[in-house]
Amino acid sequence: MMRGHYGRQDQSALGCAVCLEQWGRRPGETSDRILFWTHLSGGRPQDFVRHDIPSSARQIVAAVLAAGRDVHPEFQAMGWANCRICGRRLGTRDLGELGLVWPELAEHYVLEHGVWTPGCSELLSRIVTVLGQSLTAPVLEDAVVGTDTGDDLGESEGRILFWSRTPGGRPQDFIRRDIPPLARQRVAAILSSGREVYCYKGSADCRICGRSLGTRDLGNFGLVWPELAEHYVLEHGVWTPGCSELLARVTT
């Protein structure tokens, strides 16, 4: 069998963050693996920088991340991961607690670079549940929402058909009647066939009609969007700058 940088058999090392980093097999965040990254737009740490998360929430999450238990104590890594933003040398292990796993020194992203992923919200929610406490600050309540976390940031570079709750960032603010049906159908077909980037534990609802939509983020052509985003394009006549960008990438 192939031998990895652990000096052990490949089969034993498949779960290690450093091995996955080296072999290019890391899938990004999943339902139980948080603060893992991909090299694709929408799955990089810089795609999750948020400035609206209170410092108290960051500090709570960072403390738990730093205190995680080694999930592979029998392995001794010969390599380490580097920060995807600043290049700082990080850890060699995967840590875990509360049913979640993360890379060693993942708190560096949360504290030093302002990163906050859906996995951070999920971890915070589990911390609060275990402590048996309720959050009192409204901003912390927003931070605990494990689904729809990135949804309130609106569209950004690499992320299309995401919404904010303020005028100008809602789906109804992007209704256009001048887009040819063929263009809509083409974009909708691409949206519906995207590859899974992240899976959530709850579903999103349409911001216009309330229909239950998907539970995942999908992606292709260097862009990421919510599952069933084509519902907005076909059923409500929505067309954002991100739709134009996706169509341009497909036709280039």
C-alpha positions as CSV (number, residue, x, y, z in Angstrom):
1,M,0.0,0.0,0.0
2,M,1.0,3.6,-0.5
3,R,2.8,5.2,2.5
4,G,2.1,8.8,3.5
5,H,4.2,11.4,5.2
6,Y,3.3,9.8,8.5
7,G,5.6,6.9,7.7
8,R,2.6,4.6,8.2
9,Q,0.3,2.9,5.8
10,D,-1.9,5.2,3.7
11,Q,-5.1,3.5,5.0
12,S,-4.4,4.7,8.6
13,A,-3.7,8.3,7.7
14,L,-6.6,9.1,5.4
15,G,-8.4,11.1,8.1
16,C,-5.5,13.4,8.9
17,A,-5.8,17.0,7.8
18,V,-2.1,17.2,6.8
19,C,-2.4,14.1,4.6
20,L,-5.6,15.4,2.9
21,E,-3.9,18.8,2.4
22,Q,-0.9,17.2,0.8
23,W,-2.8,14.8,-1.4
24,G,-5.4,17.5,-2.5
25,R,-8.4,15.4,-1.2
26,R,-9.7,17.9,1.4
27,P,-13.5,18.4,0.8
28,G,-13.9,21.6,2.8
29,E,-16.4,21.8,5.6
30,T,-18.9,18.9,6.0
31,S,-21.5,18.2,8.6
32,D,-19.0,17.1,11.2
33,R,-15.7,18.6,10.0
34,I,-15.3,22.3,10.4
35,L,-12.8,24.9,9.3
36,F,-11.4,22.7,6.6
37,W,-10.8,24.4,3.2
38,T,-10.8,23.7,-0.5
39,H,-8.8,25.5,-3.1
40,L,-11.9,26.5,-5.0
41,S,-13.5,29.9,-4.7
42,G,-16.3,29.7,-2.1
43,G,-14.4,27.2,0.0
44,R,-11.3,29.2,0.9
45,P,-10.9,30.8,4.3
46,Q,-10.9,34.3,2.8
47,D,-14.4,33.6,1.5
48,F,-15.7,33.4,5.0
49,V,-14.3,36.6,6.5
50,R,-17.1,38.3,8.5
51,H,-17.0,41.5,10.4
52,D,-20.4,41.2,12.1
53,I,-19.5,38.5,14.6
54,P,-19.1,39.8,18.2
55,S,-15.7,39.2,19.8
56,S,-17.3,37.3,22.7
57,A,-18.6,34.7,20.2
58,R,-15.2,34.4,18.6
59,Q,-13.5,34.0,21.9
60,I,-15.8,31.3,23.0
61,V,-15.4,29.3,19.8
62,A,-11.6,29.9,19.8
63,A,-11.3,28.6,23.3
64,V,-13.0,25.4,22.5
65,L,-11.0,25.0,19.3
66,A,-7.8,25.4,21.2
67,A,-8.8,22.9,23.8
68,G,-9.9,20.1,21.4
69,R,-8.7,16.6,21.9
70,D,-6.4,14.9,19.4
71,V,-8.6,12.6,17.3
72,H,-5.6,10.6,16.0
73,P,-3.3,10.3,19.1
74,E,-1.6,7.3,17.7
75,F,-0.2,9.1,14.7
76,Q,2.9,11.4,14.7
77,A,2.8,13.7,11.7
78,M,6.0,14.6,9.8
79,G,4.4,17.7,8.2
80,W,2.1,20.6,9.1
81,A,-0.5,22.8,7.6
82,N,0.1,26.5,6.8
83,C,-2.4,29.3,7.1
84,R,-4.1,29.7,3.7
85,I,-4.2,33.5,4.2
86,C,-0.9,34.6,5.8
87,G,1.2,31.4,5.5
88,R,1.9,31.0,9.2
89,R,2.8,27.5,10.2
90,L,-0.1,25.8,12.0
91,G,-0.7,22.4,13.5
92,T,0.0,18.8,12.6
93,R,-3.2,17.3,14.1
94,D,-6.9,17.1,13.9
95,L,-8.7,18.0,17.1
96,G,-12.3,17.4,18.1
97,E,-15.0,17.9,20.7
98,L,-18.8,17.9,20.8
99,G,-19.0,15.6,17.8
100,L,-17.0,17.9,15.5
101,V,-13.5,17.8,14.2
102,W,-11.2,20.7,13.1
103,P,-7.5,21.3,12.3
104,E,-5.1,22.2,15.1
105,L,-4.8,26.0,15.5
106,A,-8.0,26.6,13.5
107,E,-8.6,29.3,16.1
108,H,-5.9,31.3,14.2
109,Y,-8.4,31.9,11.4
110,V,-11.2,32.9,13.7
111,L,-9.2,35.4,15.8
112,E,-6.5,36.7,13.4
113,H,-8.3,36.8,10.1
114,G,-12.0,37.3,11.1
115,V,-13.0,34.0,9.6
116,W,-16.4,32.7,10.6
117,T,-17.9,29.6,8.8
118,P,-21.2,27.8,9.2
119,G,-19.2,25.3,11.2
120,C,-18.3,28.0,13.7
121,S,-21.9,28.7,14.3
122,E,-22.7,25.0,14.7
123,L,-19.9,24.7,17.3
124,L,-21.2,27.7,19.2
125,S,-24.7,26.3,19.1
126,R,-23.4,23.0,20.6
127,I,-21.4,24.8,23.3
128,V,-24.5,26.7,24.4
129,T,-26.6,23.5,24.4
130,V,-24.1,21.6,26.5
131,L,-23.8,24.5,29.0
132,G,-27.6,24.7,29.2
133,Q,-27.5,28.5,28.8
134,S,-29.4,30.8,26.5
135,L,-27.8,33.6,24.6
136,T,-29.1,37.0,25.5
137,A,-27.4,39.4,23.0
138,P,-29.3,39.5,19.7
139,V,-26.0,39.5,17.7
140,L,-25.0,36.3,19.5
141,E,-28.4,34.7,18.7
142,D,-27.7,35.5,15.0
143,A,-24.3,33.9,15.3
144,V,-25.7,30.7,16.7
145,V,-27.9,30.1,13.6
146,G,-26.2,27.1,12.0
147,T,-28.0,27.3,8.7
148,D,-28.3,30.3,6.5
149,T,-25.2,31.9,8.2
150,G,-23.4,33.1,5.1
151,D,-26.7,33.8,3.5
152,D,-27.1,37.2,5.0
153,L,-24.0,38.6,3.5
154,G,-25.5,38.9,0.0
155,E,-23.6,38.2,-3.2
156,S,-19.8,38.6,-3.0
157,E,-16.9,37.5,-5.1
158,G,-17.3,33.8,-5.8
159,R,-20.7,33.6,-4.1
160,I,-23.9,34.2,-6.1
161,L,-27.6,34.3,-5.4
162,F,-27.0,34.8,-1.6
163,W,-29.1,37.5,0.0
164,S,-29.1,40.0,2.8
165,R,-32.1,41.3,4.7
166,T,-31.6,44.9,3.9
167,P,-33.2,46.7,0.8
168,G,-30.9,46.3,-2.2
169,G,-29.8,42.9,-1.2
170,R,-33.1,41.0,-1.2
171,P,-34.1,38.7,-4.1
172,Q,-37.1,40.9,-4.8
173,D,-34.7,43.8,-5.4
174,F,-33.2,41.9,-8.4
175,I,-36.4,41.0,-10.4
176,R,-35.8,41.7,-14.1
177,R,-38.2,41.2,-16.9
178,D,-35.7,41.9,-19.7
179,I,-33.7,38.7,-19.5
180,P,-34.4,36.3,-22.4
181,P,-36.0,32.9,-21.3
182,L,-33.1,31.1,-23.0
183,A,-30.6,32.8,-20.8
184,R,-32.6,32.0,-17.7
185,Q,-33.0,28.3,-18.7
186,R,-29.3,28.0,-19.3
187,V,-28.3,29.5,-16.0
188,A,-31.0,27.5,-14.2
189,A,-29.6,24.3,-15.7
190,I,-26.1,25.0,-14.4
191,L,-27.4,26.0,-11.0
192,S,-29.3,22.7,-10.7
193,S,-26.3,20.6,-11.7
194,G,-23.7,22.1,-9.3
195,R,-21.5,20.0,-7.2
196,E,-21.9,19.9,-3.4
197,V,-19.7,22.3,-1.5
198,Y,-21.3,22.3,1.9
199,C,-24.2,20.5,3.6
200,Y,-26.3,22.1,6.3
201,K,-28.5,20.6,9.0
202,G,-31.5,22.7,8.1
203,S,-33.1,24.0,5.0
204,A,-33.4,27.5,3.6
205,D,-36.8,29.0,2.7
206,C,-37.5,31.2,-0.4
207,R,-37.3,34.8,0.7
208,I,-40.2,35.7,-1.6
209,C,-42.8,32.8,-1.4
210,G,-41.6,30.9,1.6
211,R,-41.1,27.6,-0.2
212,S,-38.6,25.2,1.4
213,L,-35.5,25.1,-0.7
214,G,-32.2,23.2,-0.3
215,T,-29.9,22.2,2.5
216,R,-26.6,22.6,0.6
217,D,-24.3,25.0,-1.1
218,L,-23.4,24.0,-4.7
219,G,-20.7,25.2,-7.0
220,N,-19.0,25.1,-10.4
221,F,-17.1,27.4,-12.7
222,G,-15.4,28.9,-9.6
223,L,-18.7,30.1,-8.1
224,V,-20.9,28.9,-5.2
225,W,-24.6,29.2,-4.8
226,P,-27.4,27.8,-2.6
227,E,-29.1,24.6,-3.6
228,L,-32.3,25.3,-5.6
229,A,-31.2,28.9,-6.4
230,E,-32.7,28.3,-9.8
231,H,-36.1,28.6,-8.1
232,Y,-35.6,32.4,-7.9
233,V,-34.4,32.7,-11.5
234,L,-37.3,30.7,-13.0
235,E,-40.2,31.2,-10.6
236,H,-39.7,34.8,-9.5
237,G,-37.8,36.4,-12.4
238,V,-34.7,37.2,-10.3
239,W,-31.5,38.0,-12.1
240,T,-28.5,39.2,-10.2
241,P,-25.0,40.3,-11.3
242,G,-23.9,36.8,-10.2
243,C,-26.2,35.3,-12.8
244,S,-24.6,37.3,-15.5
245,E,-21.2,36.3,-14.3
246,L,-22.1,32.7,-14.3
247,L,-23.5,32.9,-17.8
248,A,-20.3,34.7,-19.0
249,R,-18.1,32.0,-17.5
250,V,-20.1,29.3,-19.2
251,T,-20.0,31.0,-22.6
252,T,-16.4,32.0,-22.5
